Amino acid sequence: MYLEIDPSGARRWLLRIMVQGRRRDIGLGGTTWVTLSEAREKAAAMRKIARDGGDPLTERMRQRAVPTFEQAARTKHTELKATFKNPKHSAQWVSTLETYVFSHIGGMRVDVIDTPDILRTLQPIWTAKPETARRVRQRMAVVFDWAKAAGHRKGDNPVSGVKHGLPKHSGEQQHFAALPYAQISAFVLSLRDQEGTAARALEFLILTAARTNEVTGAKPDEFDFESAIWTIPAERMKSKRVHRVPLSARAIAIAQKAIEDKGEFVFPGMDREKSLSNMAMLQLLERMERDEITVHGFRSSFRDWTAEQTNYARDVCEMALAHTIGNKTEAAYRRGDLFEKRRRLMAEWAKYCELKPKAGKVVSINKAA
């Protein structure tokens, strides 16, 4: 490491190093801004990169290209604007981050932020403003998911582990993974206001009571629209058995519309040659601020509805979920898949999902009087 002095008298630190067999001179900053100890730290870090076969200059340029949390959040917010039906909701999404997050980690690069940084950000509002804190945590998670997908960071989302360092809210109830079936029709109605592949895939998942990977991996040749059947091959099933799914009219409409794009998958991701990410529907729920439920939980909603609102036999309901029969003796004698009974069941479920939420009864004041 050298101290370089210009004819003008300006002084700067210079590292002379061999990088992949070539000599490189790398500036470490002027002495006005960088102390000797700081220059030595920078030099040591660059030597390590060079010893490991990397290029310190390339790494430095890469780090400079990594956005700060604020830059990443504003970029993600711009992408989300098209999905917000309510302009007020769109403005609130970024304003909460401006108010409670940017002053803490807004200027930090997204690749160096870790769970302790998230914890320090949330602690001041966690108990004082629990609902706001929950939304802030949720929106930070969305930003870090974007940063990872964009290649700006690696590893787990730093928001995931923060709950272990925060106290439970007073009177806090446990979240239910499944949406109560009585709320399904209202949810489906709000889901249809959402744009994008994830929204259509989630509605299709609800209507078919299928698993996430079964839906995201669906391919056009699995569908027989004339017979209204979706046949999932054994290799994509948890039970490793072929599963036939009867399709309602709405499920057919969703799949047919999706297949018009003529990709390899019915529900493709950003890369048209790849399937929708397993996280896409979960992220959609987060954008809808419904993080108290999970995608898999809709199968539970369906099963609760069948048990409490229908008279179908247990085997019919279990087969609709592609569950295997637990009793080996019974399974040995069960040859069919109760398909026609399941067809009627799924048609009733689709009809239930499309029921308009009941409005409150309006009574004329004059008549009441």
Secondary structure, DSSP 8 states (H G I E B T S, - for coil): -EEEE-TTS-EEEEEEEEETTEEEEEEEEETTTS-HHHHHHHHHHHHHHHHTT--HHHHHHHHHHS-BHHHHHHHHHHHHGGG-S-HHHHHHHHHHHHHHTHHHHTTSBTTT--HHHHHHHHHHHHTTSHHHHHHHHHHHHHHHHHHHHTTS--SS-TTTTGGGGS---TT-----SS--GGGHHHHHHHHTT--SHHHHHHHHHHHHT--HHHHHT--GGGEETTTTEEEE-GGGSTTSS-EEEE--HHHHHHHHHHHTT--SSSSB-SSTTSB--TTHHHHHHHHTT-TTS-STHHHHHHHHHHHHH----HHHHHHHTT---S-HHHHHH--S--HHHHHHHHHHHHHHHT----------HHHH-
